[in-house]
Amino acid sequence: MDDEVVFRTMLTEYFSHEKACVYATDNGSQALLLLEEGLRPDLILCDIRMPVMNGPTFYVI
């Protein structure tokens, strides 16, 4: 998750090219919703400074 569209797109394209199933969000709140819906990722990449819910708050929850 990253609020910077260019960086988020770059990471999404890279991991998709490597055959990974990618879910990209622009804040922790959106990512938390995916987890509450049952998504169980093997890896979470998280920006520290984002609007709505930042990285440290996401990790605490």
ABEGO torsion letter per residue (X at the ends): XBABAAAAAAAAAAAAAAGBBBBBBABAAAAAAAAAAGBBBABBBBBABBBGBBAAAAAAX
